[in-house]
Amino acid sequence: MQNAEARVEEITKFVTLLPGQDQAALLKALRKQFLLAQAKRLEGSVGKNDISMRETLEIVSQVRKAQHTRNGTA
């Protein structure tokens, strides 16, 4: 199996042989693939969220009221 440097060198060699438009399209596709892989990894690391927007707003309201009370701005 090739090491990373050898793979990069081989990929670079092939990419430089492509026309500019194809290089740009390849770069765009690679960026998209990279972002999708990152998003999938992040999505897998996030736990299930069963809280509704209403519950979130109620919690935020309670926290703000408590902060205002502590700060004397109520």
Secondary structure, DSSP 8 states (H G I E B T S, - for coil): ---HHHHHHHHHHHHHHS-HHHHHHHHHHHHHHHHHHHHHHHHHHS------HHHHHHHHHHHHHHHHHHHT--
